[in-house]
Amino acid sequence: MPRARVISLDTAQVGQQLAEDVVSDVKVLLAAGTILTKESIEHLKSHGVEKISALVEIEASDEVALRQKVEAKLPHLVETQPTDEGASDFEITEPLDDLSESKLAAAIKKLGTERNGVLLPEVAKKLRDLPTLHSLAQAYTLSFDEFAHLPQQEPTEEESWFSKSKESLREEAGLSPAVPCSAAVTIREQLSHNLATASFDELPSLVLLDEVALLLQQNANLSRDSYLVLDDISVAEDYVSAHVLRTTVSFLKSQAASGLSDERCREFTKGIVAHNLGLAKLLMSLLNDLDAPETILTRLHDAYRDLYHRLRRANGIDESVLELVFLQNEHCDGGGFPYKLSGDSIPFESRMLAVASRFSQLTLSKPRFPRLTPRDALIRVLAGSGKYCEPQAIHSFVCEIGVYPTGSLVRMADGRMALAVRQNRDAPLRPVVRPIERNAFGEASVGDVQDLRSPEVPITEALREF
């Protein structure tokens, strides 16, 4: 099976195919897809080219051996199999018992008063003790495995019919997407193309960053009545682009009430995109370089610092924003990276971005690990309060995004299905909903607005969209 590999031009062979354009001084010397000849190799050498990205044929047996070598060098990044039978969760080591609404509500209420201490100890003791940077690296590493497949998730009958009619139901309820589907598809395609074509050491271009930022600015609706599209990816290689978009949009939406200017939103978009694409490329490079003697995590730390300084010197992103983006991997207990900052010494925007990134990681599938519902994802975020994520940042995120986000499908205690249409900041577990009514022909429509703070009809289940 051919795979893209960065190789020395001295080892290139006639007949190999270029995986990426070979560029020198902004001029394309040879285009991707070109079959190398003796003359074309000499042509590249005459222009001072030393390395190229070419398709290299790898047999399945060689791939197994290659993966074993990688795993030997990356024990902390590839040990992702659950340790207990039945646990299939990226964040935990064994299955969790269902959490009652009263216990979850009490934990959310404490967010505003308890700056330290564990809110959900029964969940916290089952969380993987994995630094945020390593967790993100682990998720990206899983998505790079061409032989890995996403777990199969069969929708329930309710999830199936909701997913078929969700757009019309949301429109009938007066909701609009935070990012329209067409714009979201364009952005994800641009990000995926950059990952597939740019060389490992190539920074995301300023043109790409500006285009994505402009697309979001022109199309994003960050009002409280807009909804996050929380469907899943269909193939593992889409994980990075989907995570970048979901993290960006959920962060900007959670910050809308703080009055971020359009310019600031653009700079944060560029910073988040550059950070994640840069980290993904960095990991690809480290995984590709199997003969390096250093451990992967030591090299990751050094290369991560270098990535920040390279982006800063590129002078395409507001430096203050870029620093805020890179500080998202600090922990409020001082156990993060790169400076081991703690508490209030971590800027609030960095703390919010850490929550948004974690939320995105958990609500997207990875090989062997199915996605979680927003409710279950936020339970894990809450359990890390005081250690990974800062309580005030979690509280702000929950109040804006909700335990049952706007536009999501829920089941109420009386058995009815409902669409969440607005969040109650003072009661994150009790949003405003519109029950979904279905006739004898299976046609669905939304009913009257119902504020779940008033009647004693709590939500019993969050459902997924497909």
C-alpha positions as CSV (number, residue, x, y, z in Angstrom):
1,M,0.0,0.0,0.0
2,P,1.6,3.3,-1.0
3,R,2.0,5.9,1.7
4,A,3.4,9.5,1.6
5,R,6.9,9.6,3.0
6,V,9.4,12.5,3.2
7,I,12.6,11.1,1.8
8,S,16.0,12.4,0.9
9,L,16.3,13.2,-2.8
10,D,19.5,11.1,-2.8
11,T,17.4,8.0,-2.0
12,A,14.7,8.8,-4.6
13,Q,14.2,6.2,-7.3
14,V,13.1,6.5,-10.9
15,G,9.4,5.6,-11.1
16,Q,8.4,6.9,-7.7
17,Q,5.5,9.3,-7.7
18,L,5.5,12.7,-5.9
19,A,2.9,13.0,-3.1
20,E,3.3,16.8,-2.9
21,D,4.4,19.7,-5.1
22,V,8.1,20.4,-5.0
23,V,8.4,24.2,-4.5
24,S,11.4,26.5,-4.5
25,D,11.2,30.2,-4.1
26,V,7.4,30.1,-4.6
27,K,7.9,28.3,-7.9
28,V,6.5,24.8,-8.5
29,L,9.4,22.7,-9.8
30,L,7.4,19.5,-10.1
31,A,3.7,19.0,-9.4
32,A,2.2,16.3,-7.1
33,G,1.6,13.1,-9.1
34,T,4.7,13.5,-11.3
35,I,6.5,10.2,-11.9
36,L,10.2,10.7,-11.2
37,T,12.7,10.2,-14.0
38,K,16.5,10.5,-13.9
39,E,16.3,13.9,-15.5
40,S,13.7,15.2,-13.1
41,I,15.7,14.1,-10.1
42,E,18.8,15.9,-11.5
43,H,16.5,18.9,-12.2
44,L,15.5,19.1,-8.5
45,K,19.1,18.7,-7.3
46,S,20.2,21.6,-9.5
47,H,17.7,23.8,-7.6
48,G,19.1,22.8,-4.2
49,V,16.2,20.5,-3.3
50,E,17.2,18.0,-0.6
51,K,14.0,16.3,0.5
52,I,10.7,15.4,-1.3
53,S,7.4,13.8,-0.3
54,A,6.9,10.7,-2.4
55,L,4.6,7.7,-2.4
56,V,6.4,4.7,-1.0
57,E,4.9,1.2,-1.4
58,I,4.6,-0.6,2.0
59,E,3.5,-4.2,2.2
60,A,1.0,-5.1,5.0
61,S,3.7,-7.1,6.8
62,D,6.1,-4.2,6.7
63,E,3.3,-1.9,8.0
64,V,2.8,-4.2,11.0
65,A,6.5,-4.1,11.7
66,L,6.5,-0.4,11.3
67,R,3.6,0.1,13.7
68,Q,5.4,-2.2,16.2
69,K,8.4,0.1,16.0
70,V,6.3,3.1,16.5
71,E,4.5,1.6,19.5
72,A,7.8,0.7,21.1
73,K,8.8,4.4,20.9
74,L,5.4,5.8,21.8
75,P,4.1,3.8,24.8
76,H,2.3,6.8,26.3
77,L,0.7,7.7,23.0
78,V,-0.5,4.3,21.7
79,E,-1.5,2.6,25.0
80,T,-5.2,3.4,24.4
81,Q,-6.9,0.1,24.8
82,P,-9.3,0.2,27.7
83,T,-8.0,-1.7,30.7
84,D,-11.4,-3.1,31.8
85,E,-13.7,-5.2,29.8
86,G,-16.5,-3.0,28.3
87,A,-14.8,0.3,28.8
88,S,-14.7,2.0,25.4
89,D,-14.0,5.6,26.4
90,F,-11.0,7.7,25.4
91,E,-10.8,9.4,28.8
92,I,-11.6,6.6,31.3
93,T,-10.0,3.4,32.4
94,E,-13.2,1.5,33.3
95,P,-17.0,2.0,32.7
96,L,-18.8,4.7,34.5
97,D,-22.1,4.3,36.4
98,D,-24.9,6.6,35.3
99,L,-24.8,9.9,37.1
100,S,-28.1,11.2,38.6
101,E,-29.4,14.6,37.6
102,S,-29.2,15.8,41.2
103,K,-25.5,14.8,41.6
104,L,-24.6,16.4,38.3
105,A,-26.6,19.6,39.2
106,A,-24.8,19.8,42.5
107,A,-21.4,19.5,40.8
108,I,-22.3,22.3,38.3
109,K,-23.5,24.5,41.2
110,K,-20.2,24.1,43.0
111,L,-18.2,25.3,40.0
112,G,-18.8,28.9,41.0
113,T,-17.7,28.4,44.6
114,E,-15.0,25.7,44.7
115,R,-11.9,26.8,42.9
116,N,-10.1,23.6,44.0
117,G,-11.1,20.1,44.9
118,V,-12.6,17.3,42.9
119,L,-16.3,17.7,42.1
120,L,-17.1,14.2,40.9
121,P,-14.6,11.9,42.7
122,E,-16.2,8.7,41.5
123,V,-15.6,9.8,37.9
124,A,-12.2,11.5,38.5
125,K,-10.6,8.3,39.9
126,K,-11.4,6.6,36.6
127,L,-10.0,9.3,34.3
128,R,-6.7,8.6,32.5
129,D,-3.9,10.6,34.1
130,L,-2.8,12.1,30.8
131,P,-1.5,15.7,30.3
132,T,-3.6,17.7,27.9
133,L,-0.9,18.1,25.2
134,H,-0.4,14.3,25.3
135,S,-4.1,13.7,25.2
136,L,-4.4,15.8,22.0
137,A,-1.4,14.1,20.5
138,Q,-2.8,10.7,21.3
139,A,-6.1,11.6,19.6
140,Y,-4.3,12.8,16.5
141,T,-2.0,9.8,16.5
142,L,-4.9,7.5,16.4
143,S,-6.4,9.3,13.4
144,F,-3.2,8.9,11.4
145,D,-3.4,5.0,11.5
146,E,-4.5,4.0,8.0
147,F,-5.4,0.5,9.1
148,A,-7.7,1.7,11.9
149,H,-11.4,2.1,11.5
150,L,-13.9,4.1,13.5
151,P,-16.2,2.1,15.8
152,Q,-19.6,1.3,14.3
153,Q,-22.4,3.1,16.0
154,E,-25.9,2.1,15.2
155,P,-28.5,4.8,15.7
156,T,-31.6,4.1,17.7
157,E,-34.9,4.4,16.0
158,E,-35.4,7.9,17.5
159,E,-31.9,9.0,16.5
160,S,-32.4,7.7,13.0
161,W,-35.6,9.6,12.2
162,F,-34.4,12.7,14.0
163,S,-31.2,12.7,11.9
164,K,-33.2,12.5,8.7
165,S,-35.5,15.5,9.6
166,K,-33.3,17.5,12.0
167,E,-32.7,20.4,9.6
168,S,-36.4,21.0,9.0
169,L,-37.3,20.5,12.7
170,R,-34.6,23.0,13.7
171,E,-35.7,25.5,11.1
172,E,-39.4,25.1,12.2
173,A,-38.2,25.9,15.8
174,G,-36.5,29.1,14.6
175,L,-32.9,27.8,15.0
176,S,-30.0,28.3,12.7
177,P,-26.6,26.6,12.6
178,A,-23.5,28.3,14.1
179,V,-21.8,27.5,10.8
180,P,-23.9,26.6,7.7
181,C,-23.2,23.1,6.3
182,S,-21.7,24.5,3.0
183,A,-19.2,26.7,4.8
184,A,-18.3,23.9,7.3
185,V,-17.6,21.5,4.4
186,T,-15.4,24.1,2.6
187,I,-13.4,24.8,5.7
188,R,-12.9,21.2,6.6
189,E,-11.8,20.4,3.0
190,Q,-9.3,23.2,3.1
191,L,-7.8,22.0,6.3
192,S,-7.7,18.4,5.1
193,H,-6.0,19.4,1.9
194,N,-3.4,21.3,3.8
195,L,-2.7,18.2,6.0
196,A,-2.5,16.0,2.9
197,T,-0.3,18.2,0.7
198,A,1.9,20.4,2.9
199,S,5.3,19.0,4.0
200,F,5.9,18.1,7.6
201,D,7.9,21.2,8.4
202,E,5.8,23.6,6.5
203,L,3.7,26.0,8.5
204,P,0.0,26.6,7.6
205,S,0.1,29.4,5.0
206,L,-1.2,32.9,5.9
207,V,-3.5,32.6,2.9
208,L,-5.1,29.5,4.3
209,L,-5.4,31.1,7.8
210,D,-7.0,34.3,6.4
211,E,-9.4,32.3,4.1
212,V,-10.7,30.1,7.0
213,A,-11.0,33.2,9.3
214,L,-12.9,35.1,6.6
215,L,-15.2,32.2,5.9
216,L,-16.1,31.9,9.5
217,Q,-16.6,35.7,9.9
218,Q,-18.9,35.8,6.9
219,N,-20.9,32.7,7.8
220,A,-20.8,32.1,11.6
221,N,-23.8,32.8,13.8
222,L,-22.7,32.9,17.4
223,S,-26.0,34.0,18.9
224,R,-27.6,32.0,21.7
225,D,-30.3,30.7,19.3
226,S,-27.7,29.1,17.0
227,Y,-26.7,25.5,17.4
228,L,-23.5,23.5,17.1
229,V,-23.6,20.7,14.5
230,L,-22.6,17.7,16.6
231,D,-22.7,14.9,14.1
232,D,-19.7,12.6,13.7
233,I,-16.9,11.9,11.2
234,S,-17.1,9.0,8.9
235,V,-13.4,8.2,8.4
236,A,-10.5,8.6,10.9
237,E,-8.5,10.9,8.7
238,D,-11.2,13.6,9.0
239,Y,-10.6,13.8,12.8
240,V,-8.1,16.7,12.7
241,S,-10.1,19.0,10.5
242,A,-13.4,18.2,12.4
243,H,-11.7,18.8,15.7
244,V,-10.2,22.1,14.6
245,L,-13.6,23.4,13.4
246,R,-15.6,22.2,16.4
247,T,-13.0,23.6,18.9
248,T,-13.0,27.0,17.1
249,V,-16.7,27.4,16.8
250,S,-17.6,26.1,20.4
251,F,-14.9,28.4,21.8
252,L,-16.1,31.5,19.9
253,K,-19.7,30.7,20.7
254,S,-18.9,30.3,24.4
255,Q,-17.1,33.7,24.3
256,A,-19.9,35.5,22.4
257,A,-21.3,37.0,25.6
258,S,-17.9,38.5,26.5
259,G,-18.1,40.7,23.4
260,L,-15.1,39.5,21.4
261,S,-14.6,41.9,18.5
262,D,-14.6,40.6,14.9
263,E,-10.9,41.2,14.7
264,R,-10.2,39.3,17.8
265,C,-12.4,36.4,16.6
266,R,-10.4,36.3,13.3
267,E,-7.1,36.2,15.2
268,F,-8.3,33.4,17.5
269,T,-9.5,31.4,14.5
270,K,-6.1,31.8,12.8
271,G,-4.3,30.9,16.0
272,I,-6.4,27.8,16.7
273,V,-6.1,26.6,13.1
274,A,-2.3,27.2,13.0
275,H,-1.8,25.5,16.4
276,N,-3.7,22.3,15.5
277,L,-2.4,21.9,12.0
278,G,1.1,22.6,13.2
279,L,0.8,20.0,16.0
280,A,-0.7,17.4,13.6
281,K,2.2,17.9,11.1
282,L,4.7,17.9,14.0
283,L,3.4,14.5,15.1
284,M,3.4,13.1,11.6
285,S,7.1,14.1,11.4
286,L,8.0,12.5,14.7
287,L,6.2,9.3,13.8
288,N,7.9,9.2,10.4
289,D,11.3,9.6,11.9
290,L,11.6,6.1,13.4
291,D,15.4,6.1,13.8
292,A,15.6,9.1,16.2
293,P,17.1,8.1,19.5
294,E,15.0,10.4,21.7
295,T,11.7,9.5,23.2
296,I,8.7,10.8,21.3
297,L,7.4,12.8,24.3
298,T,10.6,14.6,25.0
299,R,10.8,15.5,21.3
300,L,7.2,16.5,21.3
301,H,7.8,19.0,24.1
302,D,10.8,20.6,22.4
303,A,9.1,20.6,19.0
304,Y,5.9,22.2,20.5
305,R,7.9,25.1,21.9
306,D,9.7,25.5,18.6
307,L,6.3,25.4,16.7
308,Y,5.1,28.4,18.8
309,H,8.2,30.4,18.1
310,R,8.1,29.6,14.4
311,L,4.5,30.8,14.2
312,R,5.3,33.9,16.2
313,R,8.2,34.8,13.8
314,A,5.9,34.2,10.8
315,N,4.2,37.4,11.9
316,G,0.7,36.5,10.5
317,I,-1.2,36.1,13.8
318,D,-1.6,38.5,16.6
319,E,1.2,37.5,19.0
320,S,-0.9,38.0,22.2
321,V,-3.6,35.7,20.7
322,L,-1.1,33.1,19.6
323,E,0.3,32.9,23.1
324,L,-3.2,32.4,24.6
325,V,-3.8,29.5,22.1
326,F,-0.6,27.7,23.1
327,L,-1.3,28.2,26.8
328,Q,-4.4,26.0,26.5
329,N,-2.3,23.0,27.6
330,E,-1.5,24.5,31.0
331,H,-3.4,22.9,33.9
332,C,-4.9,24.8,36.8
333,D,-3.0,22.6,39.3
334,G,0.3,23.5,37.7
335,G,0.9,20.1,36.0
336,G,0.5,21.4,32.4
337,F,2.8,22.5,29.6
338,P,4.8,24.4,28.6
339,Y,5.4,26.7,31.6
340,K,3.6,24.8,34.4
341,L,1.4,27.8,35.1
342,S,-1.5,27.3,37.6
343,G,-4.7,29.0,38.7
344,D,-5.2,32.6,37.7
345,S,-1.8,32.9,36.2
346,I,-3.3,31.0,33.2
347,P,-5.2,33.6,31.1
348,F,-9.0,33.1,31.1
349,E,-9.2,32.7,27.3
350,S,-6.6,29.9,27.4
351,R,-8.7,28.2,30.1
352,M,-11.8,28.5,28.0
353,L,-10.0,27.1,25.0
354,A,-8.9,24.1,27.0
355,V,-12.5,23.3,27.8
356,A,-13.6,23.7,24.2
357,S,-10.8,21.5,22.9
358,R,-11.6,18.8,25.5
359,F,-15.3,18.9,24.6
360,S,-14.5,18.5,20.9
361,Q,-12.1,15.6,21.5
362,L,-14.8,13.7,23.4
363,T,-17.7,14.3,21.1
364,L,-15.8,13.1,18.0
365,S,-15.1,9.4,17.4
366,K,-11.5,8.0,17.2
367,P,-10.4,4.5,16.2
368,R,-11.6,2.1,18.9
369,F,-13.2,4.9,20.8
370,P,-16.8,6.0,20.0
371,R,-17.8,9.6,20.6
372,L,-19.8,10.7,23.7
373,T,-22.9,12.7,23.9
374,P,-22.4,16.3,25.1
375,R,-23.7,15.4,28.5
376,D,-21.3,12.5,29.0
377,A,-18.4,14.6,27.6
378,L,-19.1,17.4,30.1
379,I,-19.2,14.9,32.9
380,R,-15.6,14.0,32.2
381,V,-14.7,17.7,31.9
382,L,-16.3,18.3,35.3
383,A,-14.4,15.4,36.8
384,G,-11.2,17.1,35.7
385,S,-12.1,20.4,37.4
386,G,-9.4,21.6,39.7
387,K,-6.8,19.5,37.9
388,Y,-7.0,19.9,34.2
389,C,-9.7,22.5,33.6
390,E,-10.4,25.5,35.7
391,P,-13.9,25.6,37.4
392,Q,-14.8,29.1,36.3
393,A,-14.0,28.3,32.7
394,I,-16.1,25.1,32.8
395,H,-19.0,27.0,34.4
396,S,-18.9,29.7,31.6
397,F,-18.8,27.0,28.9
398,V,-21.6,25.0,30.4
399,C,-23.8,28.1,30.8
400,E,-23.3,29.1,27.2
401,I,-23.2,25.7,25.4
402,G,-25.3,23.7,27.9
403,V,-25.4,20.1,29.1
404,Y,-28.0,19.5,26.4
405,P,-26.8,22.0,23.7
406,T,-29.3,24.0,21.6
407,G,-30.5,22.0,18.6
408,S,-29.9,18.6,20.3
409,L,-32.5,15.8,20.8
410,V,-33.4,14.8,24.3
411,R,-35.9,12.4,25.9
412,M,-37.9,13.7,28.8
413,A,-39.1,11.8,31.9
414,D,-42.6,11.4,30.4
415,G,-41.2,9.6,27.4
416,R,-41.6,12.4,24.9
417,M,-38.8,13.5,22.6
418,A,-37.9,17.2,22.5
419,L,-35.6,19.6,20.8
420,A,-33.5,21.9,23.0
421,V,-34.0,25.4,21.7
422,R,-32.5,27.7,24.4
423,Q,-30.2,27.4,27.4
424,N,-31.1,28.6,30.9
425,R,-27.9,29.9,32.4
426,D,-29.2,29.5,35.9
427,A,-30.3,25.9,35.2
428,P,-28.0,24.2,32.7
429,L,-29.7,20.9,33.1
430,R,-33.2,22.3,32.4
431,P,-33.1,24.0,29.0
432,V,-36.1,25.4,27.1
433,V,-37.4,22.8,24.7
434,R,-40.0,22.2,22.1
435,P,-41.5,18.6,22.2
436,I,-41.5,16.8,18.9
437,E,-44.8,15.4,17.8
438,R,-45.1,12.6,15.3
439,N,-48.3,11.6,13.5
440,A,-49.5,8.2,12.4
441,F,-47.5,8.6,9.1
442,G,-44.2,9.2,10.9
443,E,-44.2,12.9,10.0
444,A,-42.7,15.1,12.8
445,S,-43.2,18.7,13.9
446,V,-42.2,20.7,16.9
447,G,-44.8,21.6,19.6
448,D,-45.1,24.6,21.9
449,V,-42.2,26.1,23.8
450,Q,-41.7,24.5,27.2
451,D,-39.3,25.8,29.9
452,L,-38.1,22.8,31.9
453,R,-37.3,24.9,34.9
454,S,-41.0,25.1,35.7
455,P,-42.6,21.6,35.4
456,E,-41.2,18.6,37.1
457,V,-40.4,16.8,33.8
458,P,-36.6,16.4,33.8
459,I,-34.5,15.1,30.9
460,T,-33.6,11.5,31.2
461,E,-31.5,10.9,28.1
462,A,-29.4,12.8,25.6
463,L,-29.5,11.4,22.1
464,R,-27.0,11.6,19.2
465,E,-27.3,13.0,15.7
466,F,-26.1,11.2,12.7
